[in-house]
Amino acid sequence: MNWEDEGYIVNKTRFRENALILEVFTKNFGKVSGIVYGGTSRKIKNHLQLINKIHVIFNSKTNNKIGYFKTELIEPISPKYFNNQKKTICLNSISSIVKILLPENEIQKNIYNSLDNFLKKFDEKNWPLNYLNWEIDLIKYLGFGFQFNNIKNKDLDNKKAIDIKVDNINYKIPSFIISKDYSNTTMLDICNGLNFSRNLMDNQFFQPNNLRFPYSRKLLEEKII
């Protein structure tokens, strides 16, 4: 099996003396793992940072064994934010969530495009709100498209949050997530939104599969204000 694509690095693990096992979330093939020989060398390791965008050439003799990557840097994303604690935590949160929740070798173009669009706007002032919207999209594209059709506009008037029940679990969801009116959204509102999306992801995806919720995502919620 041979193909080439673009993608974002979501995990790397040392393999033997001078190689890495790389997990890359690709545009057309989903999340794929591959061995990068020489991945710990000075020439290559600097561009193999989490969430960096790379071009990969994948080769595998059989579908049952891990394949091999040849990589080329497209965009060095994470190094631009090494001195920005909040954005570094955000990128670590993204890589952890994608690594844990997305199955191997399953095409997820909607999630990829949503992530791609978010990272293109990462330098914008309202990036925390954009990140929250990325999580809401992720939840939807993973098959949990919660509906608010039964909530009428009058129910949102002058209310910061609405109490809803999903699968017999109570949630407090900020009104702006339902109305999509972001004009007066504060950082506290965004934090409340992140609290909602975290609880929903934890209850729907992580806990039912005995998965540990990423510490970096919890930390983001604490540090983002």
Secondary structure, DSSP 8 states (H G I E B T S, - for coil): -EEEEEEEEEEEEEETTTEEEEEEEETTTEEEEEEEETTTSHHHHTT--TT-EEEEEEE-SSTTS-EEEEEEEEE--GGGGTT-HHHHHHHHHHHHHHHHHS-BT---HHHHHHHHHHHHTTTSTTHHHHHHHHHHHHHHHTT-----TTS-HHHHTT-SEEEEEETTEEEEEEHHHHH---TT--HHHHHHHHHHHHHHHIIIIIGGGT----HHHHHHHHH--
